[in-house]
Amino acid sequence: KLRRTMAWWRRKVPAWCVTTIVLGAILWLTLARAPIPETEIPAIPGADKVVHAIMFGGLTLVMCWDWYVSRRQILKRWQVSLCAVASIIVGGAIEIAQGAMGYGRSADIMDFAADTIGALTVMYMILRRTRHQQPV
């Protein structure tokens, strides 16, 4: 059943489409002046960092997924690591851009740390899961 699903996915969804969509959403959420309207709901301390970890962990995951689908085989350790490093670099570039843009957003080293933690956590989970699997 997985092979059938993968074959359908390869025919219907262009290569790297999911990664492009997720990256676009992350860029919009992190670089737009006010991507989400202000609310009267009090903020939970640290929730911003959790969101950053989820975003960049998700980016790492979809990059690995797109690479897996395009190659039709389980990724090697270096490939999964490269996806995580690319996500971390994007996170760092976004923080630098936020500091330089002058839109009222600021660069935050703790946001970058959360981005890194999210990407490395997903990398670890993928490597742990695929350690004993044979190529499809």
ZAZASE-882275 format. One line per field, with one value per residue: residue number from 1; residue in one letter; y, x, z of N, C-alpha, C in turn. Coordinates in nm, 4 decimals, padded with zeros to 6 digits. Atoms other than C-alpha are relative to their C-alpha. Example, Ala and Ser with C-alpha at 12.3 -4.5 7.8 and 13.67 -1.06 7.14 Angstrom:
# ZAZASE-882275
resi 1; 2;
resn A; S;
n_Y -00.1190; -00.1190;
n_X 00.0890; -00.0820;
n_Z 00.0000; -00.0060;
ca_Y -00.4500; -00.1060;
ca_X 01.2300; 01.3670;
ca_Z 00.7800; 00.7140;
c_Y 00.1200; 00.1090;
c_X 00.0900; -00.0770;
c_Z 00.0000; 00.0730;
//
This chain:
# ZAZASE-882275
resi 1; 2; 3; 4; 5; 6; 7; 8; 9; 10; 11; 12; 13; 14; 15; 16; 17; 18; 19; 20; 21; 22; 23; 24; 25; 26; 27; 28; 29; 30; 31; 32; 33; 34; 35; 36; 37; 38; 39; 40; 41; 42; 43; 44; 45; 46; 47; 48; 49; 50; 51; 52; 53; 54; 55; 56; 57; 58; 59; 60; 61; 62; 63; 64; 65; 66; 67; 68; 69; 70; 71; 72; 73; 74; 75; 76; 77; 78; 79; 80; 81; 82; 83; 84; 85; 86; 87; 88; 89; 90; 91; 92; 93; 94; 95; 96; 97; 98; 99; 100; 101; 102; 103; 104; 105; 106; 107; 108; 109; 110; 111; 112; 113; 114; 115; 116; 117; 118; 119; 120; 121; 122; 123; 124; 125; 126; 127; 128; 129; 130; 131; 132; 133; 134; 135; 136;
resn K; L; R; R; T; M; A; W; W; R; R; K; V; P; A; W; C; V; T; T; I; V; L; G; A; I; L; W; L; T; L; A; R; A; P; I; P; E; T; E; I; P; A; I; P; G; A; D; K; V; V; H; A; I; M; F; G; G; L; T; L; V; M; C; W; D; W; Y; V; S; R; R; Q; I; L; K; R; W; Q; V; S; L; C; A; V; A; S; I; I; V; G; G; A; I; E; I; A; Q; G; A; M; G; Y; G; R; S; A; D; I; M; D; F; A; A; D; T; I; G; A; L; T; V; M; Y; M; I; L; R; R; T; R; H; Q; Q; P; V;
n_Y -00.1189; -00.1164; -00.0192; -00.0551; -00.1390; -00.0737; -00.0146; -00.1034; -00.1275; -00.0420; -00.0408; -00.1132; -00.1153; -00.0301; 00.0171; -00.1069; -00.0903; -00.0134; -00.0808; -00.1378; -00.0553; -00.0172; -00.1079; -00.1242; -00.0308; -00.0420; -00.1332; -00.0951; -00.0120; -00.0578; -00.1250; -00.0975; -00.0970; 00.0542; 00.1108; 00.0464; -00.1167; -00.0060; 00.0454; -00.0343; 00.1203; -00.0154; 00.0913; 00.0981; -00.0195; 00.1053; 00.0612; -00.0416; 00.0892; 00.1291; -00.0174; 00.0018; 00.1386; 00.0758; -00.0443; 00.0442; 00.1458; 00.0328; -00.0238; 00.1116; 00.1191; -00.0009; 00.0103; 00.1429; 00.0690; -00.0273; 00.0674; 00.1435; 00.0267; -00.0189; 00.1017; 00.1313; 00.0830; -00.0594; -00.0934; 00.0297; -00.0910; -00.1304; -00.0705; -00.0491; -00.1065; -00.1154; -00.0638; -00.0714; -00.1143; -00.0992; -00.0637; -00.0861; -00.1156; -00.0837; -00.0647; -00.1055; -00.1065; -00.0714; -00.0863; -00.1130; -00.0844; -00.0697; -00.1098; -00.0989; -00.0504; -00.1191; 00.0111; 00.0171; 00.1337; -00.0044; 00.1258; 00.0565; 00.1201; 00.1098; 00.0530; 00.0830; 00.1214; 00.0840; 00.0531; 00.1045; 00.1138; 00.0657; 00.0703; 00.1127; 00.1005; 00.0769; 00.0774; 00.1140; 00.0933; 00.0682; 00.0917; 00.1102; 00.0827; 00.0662; 00.0683; 00.1421; 00.0289; 00.0257; -00.0867; 00.0439;
n_X 00.0823; -00.0879; -00.0552; 00.1063; 00.0169; -00.1179; 00.0095; 00.1013; -00.0563; -00.0991; 00.0691; 00.0908; -00.0579; -00.1333; -00.1112; -00.0325; 00.1141; 00.0368; -00.1046; 00.0179; 00.1172; -00.0330; -00.0976; 00.0728; 00.0800; -00.0928; -00.0485; 00.1095; 00.0259; -00.1122; -00.0503; 00.1067; 00.0176; 00.0959; 00.0650; 00.1157; 00.0541; -00.0136; 00.1182; 00.0040; -00.0372; -00.1351; -00.0992; -00.0616; -00.1462; -00.0751; 00.0754; -00.0669; -00.1144; 00.0571; 00.0428; -00.1218; -00.0492; 00.0923; -00.0151; -00.1245; 00.0062; 00.0871; -00.0751; -00.0943; 00.0785; 00.0491; -00.1150; -00.0346; 00.1089; -00.0114; -00.1200; 00.0339; 00.0936; -00.0655; -00.1040; 00.0619; -00.0768; -00.0224; -00.1124; -00.1186; -00.0168; -00.0477; 00.1087; 00.0882; -00.0749; -00.0024; 00.1315; 00.0035; -00.0911; 00.0653; 00.1046; -00.0670; -00.0511; 00.1169; 00.0373; -00.0970; 00.0180; 00.1233; -00.0277; -00.0803; 00.0905; 00.0908; -00.0739; -00.0393; 00.1118; 00.0597; 00.1465; 00.0426; -00.0396; -00.1409; -00.0742; -00.0015; -00.0846; 00.0791; 00.0805; -00.0918; -00.0243; 00.1203; -00.0034; -00.1029; 00.0498; 00.1046; -00.0601; -00.0810; 00.0897; 00.0585; -00.1097; -00.0231; 00.1134; -00.0062; -00.1145; 00.0328; 00.1043; -00.0484; -00.1271; 00.0031; 00.0866; -00.0610; 00.0544; 00.1274;
n_Z 00.0000; -00.0018; 00.1345; 00.0830; -00.0430; 00.0452; 00.1450; 00.0244; -00.0426; 00.0993; 00.1228; -00.0193; -00.0692; 00.0531; -00.0933; -00.0929; -00.0131; -00.1409; -00.0632; 00.0462; -00.0681; -00.1420; -00.0090; 00.0245; -00.1197; -00.1059; 00.0336; -00.0221; -00.1435; -00.0739; 00.0558; 00.0248; -00.1090; -00.0975; 00.0715; -00.0775; -00.0705; -00.1459; -00.0730; -00.1420; -00.0746; -00.0547; 00.0559; -00.0902; 00.0063; 00.0683; 00.1102; 00.1235; 00.0236; 00.0411; 00.1391; 00.0821; 00.0069; 00.0856; 00.1396; 00.0627; 00.0006; 00.1137; 00.1234; 00.0135; 00.0327; 00.1378; 00.0895; 00.0039; 00.0709; 00.1428; 00.0500; 00.0005; 00.1089; 00.1293; 00.0211; -00.0176; -00.0925; -00.1309; 00.0024; -00.0799; -00.1146; 00.0435; 00.0673; -00.1058; -00.0675; 00.0894; -00.0106; -00.1282; 00.0090; 00.0866; -00.0812; -00.0985; 00.0741; 00.0302; -00.1255; -00.0269; 00.0995; -00.0350; -00.1159; 00.0491; 00.0790; -00.0916; -00.0611; 00.1000; 00.0786; -00.0569; -00.0043; -00.1379; -00.0442; -00.0401; -00.0013; -00.1353; -00.0048; -00.0559; 00.1111; 00.0785; -00.0782; 00.0131; 00.1372; 00.0018; -00.0791; 00.0781; 00.1135; -00.0483; -00.0582; 00.1112; 00.0581; -00.0893; 00.0095; 00.1297; -00.0002; -00.0918; 00.0628; 00.1231; -00.0262; 00.0309; 00.1148; 00.1288; 00.1049; 00.0585;
ca_Y 00.0000; 00.2406; 00.1828; 00.2596; 00.5771; 00.6845; 00.6211; 00.8334; 01.1102; 01.1168; 01.1421; 01.4107; 01.6374; 01.8147; 01.7471; 01.9665; 02.1256; 02.0575; 02.2021; 02.5142; 02.5650; 02.5136; 02.7428; 03.0096; 02.9877; 03.0146; 03.3170; 03.4875; 03.4128; 03.5294; 03.8248; 03.9901; 04.3005; 04.1438; 03.8007; 03.7194; 03.9825; 04.0934; 03.9353; 04.0023; 03.6500; 03.6645; 03.5083; 03.1955; 03.2542; 03.0587; 02.9687; 03.1619; 02.9345; 02.6217; 02.7576; 02.8203; 02.4648; 02.3225; 02.5351; 02.4403; 02.0802; 02.0694; 02.2212; 01.9545; 01.6834; 01.7962; 01.8412; 01.4817; 01.3666; 01.5398; 01.4008; 01.0518; 01.0704; 01.2003; 00.9309; 00.6399; 00.5174; 00.5760; 00.8730; 00.8256; 00.9896; 01.2693; 01.3519; 01.3801; 01.5871; 01.8149; 01.8803; 01.9758; 02.2005; 02.3714; 02.4370; 02.5802; 02.8076; 02.9322; 03.0023; 03.2018; 03.3961; 03.4835; 03.6161; 03.8303; 03.9574; 04.0405; 04.2540; 04.4328; 04.4938; 04.7593; 04.6320; 04.6309; 04.2723; 04.1970; 03.9301; 03.6954; 03.4414; 03.2380; 03.2088; 03.0784; 02.8334; 02.7098; 02.6734; 02.4669; 02.2481; 02.1780; 02.0843; 01.8642; 01.6907; 01.5897; 01.4831; 01.2600; 01.1095; 01.0316; 00.8795; 00.6723; 00.5471; 00.4592; 00.3029; -00.0563; -00.0202; -00.1543; 00.0645; 00.0488;
ca_X 00.0000; 00.2862; 00.4363; 00.1039; 00.0669; 00.4223; 00.3652; 00.0479; 00.2311; 00.5159; 00.2692; 00.0465; 00.2717; 00.5694; 00.9084; 00.9859; 00.6392; 00.5650; 00.8989; 00.8361; 00.4919; 00.6174; 00.9160; 00.6871; 00.4578; 00.7543; 00.8904; 00.5512; 00.4967; 00.8419; 00.9047; 00.5639; 00.4842; 00.1804; 00.0994; -00.1484; -00.3862; -00.3360; -00.5745; -00.6794; -00.5764; -00.2792; 00.0352; 00.1779; 00.5429; 00.7720; 00.4974; 00.6854; 00.9879; 00.7732; 00.6254; 00.9750; 01.0833; 00.7726; 00.8186; 01.1810; 01.1340; 00.8497; 01.0716; 01.3350; 01.0683; 00.9179; 01.2619; 01.3457; 01.0066; 01.0491; 01.4000; 01.2750; 00.9894; 01.2132; 01.4810; 01.2518; 01.4876; 01.5573; 01.7845; 02.1372; 02.2499; 02.4312; 02.1197; 01.8999; 02.1715; 02.1926; 01.8170; 01.8525; 02.1520; 01.9613; 01.6699; 01.9070; 02.0687; 01.7253; 01.6405; 01.9600; 01.9058; 01.5513; 01.6737; 01.9354; 01.6705; 01.4322; 01.6994; 01.7839; 01.4352; 01.3132; 00.9524; 00.9389; 01.0607; 01.3901; 01.6555; 01.6446; 01.9157; 01.6640; 01.4392; 01.7400; 01.8130; 01.4516; 01.4817; 01.7971; 01.6415; 01.3390; 01.5501; 01.7894; 01.5040; 01.3374; 01.6741; 01.7321; 01.3821; 01.4229; 01.7686; 01.6459; 01.3448; 01.5371; 01.8405; 01.7262; 01.5033; 01.5927; 01.5515; 01.2041;
ca_Z 00.0000; 00.0768; -00.2671; -00.4326; -00.2284; -00.3120; -00.6836; -00.6750; -00.4857; -00.7421; -01.0323; -00.8811; -00.6739; -00.8341; -00.6757; -00.3747; -00.3866; -00.0187; 00.0913; -00.1176; 00.0376; 00.3940; 00.3356; 00.1919; 00.4944; 00.7332; 00.5480; 00.5578; 00.9268; 01.0290; 00.7983; 00.7413; 00.9458; 01.1166; 00.9700; 01.2477; 01.3875; 01.7473; 01.9999; 02.3551; 02.4569; 02.6957; 02.5551; 02.7143; 02.8097; 02.5793; 02.3286; 02.0597; 02.1019; 02.0739; 01.7502; 01.6133; 01.6991; 01.5305; 01.2174; 01.1608; 01.2668; 01.0144; 00.7469; 00.8119; 00.7956; 00.4641; 00.3102; 00.4038; 00.2770; -00.0596; -00.0979; -00.0069; -00.2579; -00.5372; -00.4849; -00.3969; -00.1267; 00.2392; 00.2923; 00.4172; 00.7402; 00.5584; 00.3555; 00.6646; 00.8325; 00.5286; 00.5485; 00.9159; 00.8456; 00.5617; 00.7997; 01.0604; 00.8014; 00.6915; 01.0563; 01.1030; 00.7807; 00.8904; 01.2251; 01.0493; 00.8050; 01.0895; 01.2517; 00.9261; 00.7860; 01.0280; 01.0398; 01.4165; 01.4307; 01.5936; 01.5666; 01.8661; 01.9422; 02.1428; 01.8352; 01.6439; 01.9263; 01.9084; 01.5281; 01.5766; 01.8458; 01.6261; 01.3226; 01.5240; 01.7062; 01.3797; 01.2371; 01.5402; 01.5146; 01.1433; 01.1905; 01.4834; 01.2863; 00.9691; 01.1384; 01.0826; 00.7785; 00.4404; 00.1284; -00.0267;
c_Y 00.1262; 00.0271; 00.0631; 00.1486; 00.0851; 00.0226; 00.1085; 00.1378; 00.0527; 00.0471; 00.1309; 00.1258; 00.0258; -00.0141; 00.1269; 00.1023; 00.0234; 00.0859; 00.1468; 00.0667; 00.0269; 00.1139; 00.1358; 00.0426; 00.0495; 00.1418; 00.1055; 00.0224; 00.0718; 00.1358; 00.1055; 00.0923; -00.0551; -00.1143; -00.0514; 00.1203; -00.0106; -00.0446; 00.0444; -00.1188; 00.0183; -00.1069; -00.0924; 00.0193; -00.1199; -00.0638; 00.0321; -00.0954; -00.1390; 00.0071; -00.0019; -00.1424; -00.0843; 00.0383; -00.0593; -00.1510; -00.0473; 00.0205; -00.1127; -00.1264; 00.0005; -00.0020; -00.1465; -00.0791; 00.0218; -00.0691; -00.1507; -00.0340; 00.0119; -00.1083; -00.1428; -00.0955; 00.0752; 00.0877; -00.0507; 00.1042; 00.1399; 00.0798; 00.0578; 00.1156; 00.1263; 00.0748; 00.0806; 00.1236; 00.1096; 00.0741; 00.0970; 00.1255; 00.0956; 00.0746; 00.1138; 00.1174; 00.0824; 00.0929; 00.1208; 00.0963; 00.0776; 00.1196; 00.1120; 00.0689; 00.1263; 00.0003; -00.0137; -00.1394; 00.0056; -00.1387; -00.0489; -00.1299; -00.1192; -00.0589; -00.0915; -00.1300; -00.0949; -00.0608; -00.1190; -00.1241; -00.0759; -00.0819; -00.1225; -00.1103; -00.0868; -00.0843; -00.1260; -00.1037; -00.0778; -00.1006; -00.1199; -00.0966; -00.0802; -00.0820; -00.1460; -00.0356; -00.0238; 00.0957; -00.0600; -00.0382;
c_X 00.0873; 00.0568; -00.1025; -00.0213; 00.1159; -00.0048; -00.1017; 00.0580; 00.0982; -00.0660; -00.0754; 00.0635; 00.1404; 00.1074; 00.0230; -00.1124; -00.0357; 00.1023; -00.0160; -00.1170; 00.0307; 00.1000; -00.0671; -00.0828; 00.0893; 00.0511; -00.1075; -00.0233; 00.1112; 00.0453; -00.1067; -00.0143; -00.0901; -00.0770; -00.1258; -00.0532; 00.0192; -00.1304; 00.0100; 00.0407; 00.1416; 00.0947; 00.0544; 00.1514; 00.0692; -00.0720; 00.0644; 00.1146; -00.0476; -00.0437; 00.1205; 00.0541; -00.0875; 00.0178; 00.1252; 00.0196; -00.0860; 00.0698; 00.0995; -00.0738; -00.0459; 00.1141; 00.0440; -00.1046; 00.0128; 00.1210; -00.0252; -00.0894; 00.0694; 00.1039; -00.0521; 00.0837; 00.0217; 00.1246; 00.1146; 00.0120; 00.0415; -00.1106; -00.0989; 00.0679; 00.0044; -00.1336; -00.0096; 00.0895; -00.0619; -00.1095; 00.0604; 00.0537; -00.1139; -00.0439; 00.0932; -00.0151; -00.1250; 00.0241; 00.0833; -00.0885; -00.0960; 00.0691; 00.0312; -00.1185; -00.0648; -00.1519; -00.0514; 00.0277; 00.1484; 00.0614; 00.0086; 00.0788; -00.0769; -00.0964; 00.0868; 00.0321; -00.1195; -00.0088; 00.0954; -00.0463; -00.1070; 00.0572; 00.0795; -00.0857; -00.0616; 00.1078; 00.0262; -00.1120; 00.0025; 00.1139; -00.0257; -00.0991; 00.0546; 00.1257; -00.0015; -00.0883; 00.0819; -00.0599; -00.1266; 00.0198;
c_Z 00.0000; -00.1390; -00.0936; 00.0331; -00.0500; -00.1517; -00.0361; 00.0313; -00.1054; -00.1293; 00.0169; 00.0578; -00.0562; 00.1080; 00.0804; 00.0176; 00.1474; 00.0740; -00.0376; 00.0717; 00.1472; 00.0180; -00.0229; 00.1203; 00.1138; -00.0275; 00.0249; 00.1490; 00.0753; -00.0510; -00.0278; 00.1207; 00.1097; -00.0669; 00.0696; 00.0772; 00.1511; 00.0651; 00.1455; 00.0885; 00.0538; -00.0559; 00.1089; -00.0105; -00.0665; -00.1171; -00.1344; -00.0341; -00.0441; -00.1458; -00.0931; -00.0148; -00.0918; -00.1462; -00.0642; 00.0096; -00.1164; -00.1326; -00.0243; -00.0441; -00.1454; -00.1007; -00.0140; -00.0784; -00.1512; -00.0605; -00.0094; -00.1190; -00.1350; -00.0299; 00.0085; 00.0845; 00.1303; -00.0052; 00.0867; 00.1111; -00.0442; -00.0677; 00.1013; 00.0734; -00.0847; 00.0033; 00.1293; -00.0043; -00.0879; 00.0765; 00.1008; -00.0677; -00.0355; 00.1261; 00.0356; -00.0955; 00.0299; 00.1182; -00.0408; -00.0788; 00.0893; 00.0646; -00.0976; -00.0673; 00.0562; 00.0012; 00.1418; 00.0536; 00.0338; -00.0057; 00.1450; -00.0023; 00.0560; -00.1045; -00.0856; 00.0729; -00.0107; -00.1397; -00.0083; 00.0749; -00.0765; -00.1145; 00.0458; 00.0617; -00.1087; -00.0670; 00.0836; -00.0131; -00.1317; -00.0013; 00.0899; -00.0637; -00.1173; 00.0210; -00.0474; -00.1175; -00.1243; -00.1026; -00.0607; -00.1439;
//
